Amino acid sequence: MDVQLLLARIFDGLANGSTYAMVALALVIIYKATTLINFAQGEMAMLGAFIAYTAWFNFGIPMWGAVILAVILSAILAALVERVLIRPFDPADHLPLVIITLGLFLGINSLAGLIWRLDPLRFPELFPSGNAIDWGTARLSWYTVFTVATILLSLVGLTLLLNKTKVGLAFRAVSSNLESSQLVGIKVGPTLQFGWALAAGVGTLGACVFAANPVLQLEPSYMLRVLIFASAAAALGGLDSLWGALAGGLAVGFVQSVVVQYIPWVPNQMSLAAAAVVLLAVLLFRPAGFFGTAQVSRV
């Protein structure tokens, strides 16, 4: 076995998995609040990445300042979406909410195409170029190192936010039991709105980091594949587990970059199908994911 090639595949899986984990983290936040998968999460994150690009390219804002601005604007936009389109419906009835998120998916994608056209754009680098490890074909780029650091810092920050602040404790209470939270005086609507804003901010950060990958370009559909892999990652790690999103993202990244590459009868183009197989297997044999909370029902 070529050790250098294996290490190269592992490094690729680490970079991809960290990106999937960032978007999976946003999916987990929404699911914890509403037990709903937001199908528009990837497109909302993509819109945030375009906002960051526009702030940098058209207005000359430094790149990280543009990313922070995009995160804030994405959070505000998601809060408005929750207030106008989500809150009027019964949170227990998921069908209208799923239809709304699918409509948002299509609408945001079309809007981005109208505003920024379909020509690929070069997103500026967020991290230093070059390699931290350079051993033949095995190259660990600084992009991968800082991407992993970004997801770890995001997870630590979210953990502290949800465990050490009043709004975080309120969010955890609502995600645990909606009716009991209402009975003890928690304002459920604004708390869920906070969850949507938080998820949009995290998703936008992940989209910007992904767009900064030197081998990628920014265009309206670039987050579609990421959303599929991130959904598999969230289901694998557990739809209500923040750290499970990281574990699931890394697992899916390694399946895509390592396992698929070393199974001779599986072509490289089947990496997307491999993620679907992982998702199906988890749903069949462990619906709560490896780190998720199993649902307990009274019979």
C-alpha positions in Angstrom: 0.0 0.0 0.0 1.3 3.5 -0.9 1.5 5.2 2.5 1.9 8.7 0.9 -1.2 8.2 -1.2 -3.2 6.9 1.8 -2.2 10.0 3.9 -3.1 12.2 0.9 -6.6 10.6 0.9 -6.9 11.0 4.7 -6.0 14.7 4.5 -8.6 15.2 1.7 -11.2 13.5 3.9 -10.3 15.7 6.8 -10.8 18.9 4.7 -14.0 17.7 3.2 -15.4 16.3 6.4 -14.7 19.5 8.3 -16.8 21.4 5.8 -19.6 18.9 5.9 -19.5 19.2 9.7 -20.0 23.0 9.6 -23.2 22.7 7.5 -24.3 19.6 9.5 -23.9 21.8 12.6 -26.5 24.3 11.2 -28.9 21.4 10.4 -28.5 20.1 13.9 -29.3 23.5 15.4 -32.5 23.8 13.4 -33.5 20.2 14.2 -32.9 20.7 17.9 -35.3 23.6 17.8 -38.0 22.3 15.5 -37.4 18.6 14.8 -37.3 19.7 11.2 -34.7 19.4 8.5 -34.2 22.8 6.8 -33.8 21.9 3.1 -32.9 25.5 2.4 -30.0 25.6 4.8 -27.4 25.1 2.0 -28.9 27.8 -0.2 -29.1 30.2 2.7 -25.5 29.6 3.5 -24.6 30.0 -0.2 -26.4 33.4 -0.2 -24.3 34.4 2.8 -21.1 33.5 0.9 -22.2 35.7 -2.0 -22.9 38.5 0.4 -19.4 38.2 1.8 -17.9 38.1 -1.7 -19.9 41.3 -2.7 -18.8 43.1 0.4 -15.2 42.3 -0.3 -15.2 42.8 -4.1 -17.6 45.8 -4.5 -17.1 47.7 -1.2 -13.5 46.8 -0.4 -14.2 45.4 3.1 -11.3 43.1 4.3 -12.2 39.5 3.7 -12.7 38.4 7.3 -14.7 41.6 8.0 -16.8 40.7 5.0 -17.4 37.2 6.3 -18.4 38.5 9.7 -20.8 41.0 8.1 -22.3 38.2 6.0 -22.8 36.0 9.1 -24.6 38.8 10.8 -26.8 39.6 7.8 -27.6 36.0 7.2 -28.7 35.6 10.9 -30.9 38.7 10.5 -32.4 37.3 7.3 -33.0 33.9 8.8 -34.7 35.5 11.8 -37.0 37.4 9.4 -37.8 34.1 7.6 -38.7 32.4 10.8 -41.0 35.3 11.9 -42.8 35.7 8.6 -42.9 32.2 7.0 -42.3 29.7 9.8 -44.0 31.0 13.0 -47.5 31.3 11.7 -47.7 27.6 11.2 -48.2 24.9 13.8 -44.7 23.6 14.7 -46.2 20.1 15.2 -47.4 20.0 11.6 -44.2 19.5 9.5 -45.7 19.2 6.0 -46.2 23.0 5.5 -42.8 23.7 7.0 -41.1 21.2 4.7 -42.8 22.7 1.7 -41.7 26.2 2.8 -38.1 25.2 3.1 -38.2 23.5 -0.3 -39.7 26.7 -1.7 -36.9 28.7 -0.1 -34.4 26.4 -1.6 -35.7 27.0 -5.1 -36.3 30.7 -4.6 -32.9 31.5 -3.1 -31.1 29.5 -5.8 -32.9 31.4 -8.6 -32.4 34.7 -6.9 -28.6 34.1 -6.6 -28.6 33.2 -10.3 -30.4 36.4 -11.2 -28.2 38.7 -9.1 -24.7 37.1 -9.5 -25.3 35.2 -12.7 -24.1 31.6 -13.3 -20.5 32.4 -14.1 -18.1 30.9 -11.4 -16.4 33.5 -9.2 -13.1 33.1 -7.4 -13.6 33.5 -3.7 -10.5 35.0 -2.0 -8.5 32.9 0.4 -9.3 33.1 4.1 -6.3 31.2 5.3 -2.5 31.1 4.5 -1.6 29.2 1.4 0.9 26.4 1.3 1.2 23.2 3.2 1.8 22.4 6.8 3.0 18.9 5.9 4.6 18.1 2.5 5.7 14.5 2.0 5.6 13.4 -1.6 2.0 13.1 -2.6 0.8 13.6 1.0 0.2 17.3 1.5 -1.7 18.7 4.5 -2.6 22.2 3.5 -2.9 25.1 5.9 -6.4 25.4 4.5 -7.3 22.0 6.0 -5.6 22.9 9.3 -7.5 26.1 9.7 -10.8 24.6 8.5 -10.5 22.0 11.3 -9.6 24.7 13.8 -12.7 26.7 12.6 -15.1 23.9 13.2 -13.6 23.1 16.6 -13.8 26.8 17.7 -17.4 27.0 16.5 -18.3 23.8 18.4 -16.7 25.1 21.6 -18.4 28.5 21.2 -21.8 26.9 20.6 -21.4 24.6 23.5 -20.6 27.5 25.9 -23.4 29.5 24.4 -26.0 26.8 24.9 -24.8 25.8 28.4 -23.7 29.0 30.0 -26.2 31.7 28.8 -29.9 32.3 29.5 -30.8 32.4 25.9 -28.9 29.1 25.4 -30.6 27.5 28.3 -34.0 28.7 27.0 -33.1 27.2 23.6 -32.2 23.9 25.2 -35.5 23.9 27.1 -37.6 24.5 24.0 -35.7 21.9 22.1 -36.3 19.4 24.9 -40.0 20.0 25.5 -42.0 22.8 23.8 -45.1 22.6 25.9 -43.2 22.6 29.2 -41.2 25.5 28.1 -44.4 27.5 27.4 -45.7 26.6 30.9 -42.7 28.0 32.7 -42.8 31.3 30.8 -40.2 30.9 28.1 -41.1 32.9 24.9 -41.0 30.0 22.4 -41.3 32.2 19.3 -38.3 34.4 19.9 -36.3 31.4 21.1 -36.9 29.5 17.9 -36.1 32.6 16.0 -32.8 32.7 17.8 -32.2 29.1 16.7 -32.8 30.0 13.0 -30.5 33.0 13.2 -27.8 31.0 14.9 -28.0 28.2 12.3 -27.9 30.6 9.4 -24.8 32.3 10.9 -23.0 29.0 11.4 -24.0 27.8 7.9 -22.7 31.0 6.3 -19.4 30.6 8.0 -19.2 27.1 6.7 -20.1 28.2 3.2 -17.4 30.9 3.2 -14.8 28.5 4.4 -15.8 26.0 1.8 -15.8 28.6 -1.0 -12.3 29.6 0.0 -11.0 26.2 -0.9 -8.3 26.8 -3.6 -9.8 24.2 -5.9 -13.4 25.5 -5.8 -15.2 28.4 -7.3 -18.3 30.3 -6.1 -21.5 29.7 -8.1 -25.2 29.4 -7.1 -25.3 25.6 -7.0 -22.0 24.9 -5.3 -23.6 24.1 -1.9 -26.0 21.5 -3.3 -23.6 18.5 -3.0 -22.4 19.8 0.4 -26.0 19.8 1.7 -26.4 16.2 0.7 -23.2 15.1 2.4 -24.0 17.3 5.4 -27.4 15.7 5.8 -25.8 12.3 5.8 -23.3 13.6 8.4 -26.0 15.0 10.7 -28.0 11.8 10.5 -24.9 9.7 11.2 -23.7 11.7 14.1 -27.2 12.4 15.5 -29.6 15.1 14.5 -29.6 16.6 18.0 -25.9 16.3 18.8 -23.5 19.2 18.1 -20.4 17.2 18.5 -22.0 14.3 16.6 -22.1 16.6 13.6 -18.3 16.8 13.7 -18.0 13.0 14.0 -20.5 12.4 11.2 -18.9 15.0 9.0 -15.5 13.5 9.4 -16.9 10.0 8.8 -18.6 11.0 5.6 -15.5 12.8 4.4 -13.4 9.7 5.0 -15.9 7.5 3.3 -15.9 9.8 0.3 -12.1 10.3 0.1 -10.7 7.1 1.5 -13.1 4.2 1.4 -14.5 4.9 -2.1 -11.0 5.4 -3.5 -9.8 2.0 -2.2 -12.7 -0.1 -3.3 -11.8 -1.1 -6.8 -15.3 -1.8 -8.1 -16.7 1.6 -6.9 -15.9 4.4 -9.3 -14.9 7.9 -8.1 -18.1 9.4 -9.4 -20.1 7.2 -6.9 -19.0 9.3 -3.8 -22.4 10.9 -3.7 -24.1 7.5 -3.8 -21.8 6.3 -1.0 -23.1 9.2 1.2 -26.7 8.1 0.4 -25.9 4.5 1.3 -24.4 5.7 4.7 -27.5 7.7 5.3 -29.8 4.8 4.5 -27.9 2.4 6.7 -28.1 4.8 9.6 -31.8 5.4 9.2 -32.4 1.6 9.1 -30.2 0.4 11.9 -29.7 3.4 14.2 -32.3 6.2 13.4 -31.0 8.4 16.2 -27.5 8.4 14.9 -24.4 7.3 16.9 -24.5 10.3 19.3 -28.1 11.3 19.1 -30.8 10.9 21.7 -33.1 8.0 21.2 -36.8 8.9 21.1 -38.9 7.5 24.0 -42.6 7.1 23.5 -45.3 6.1 25.9 -47.4 3.2 24.7 
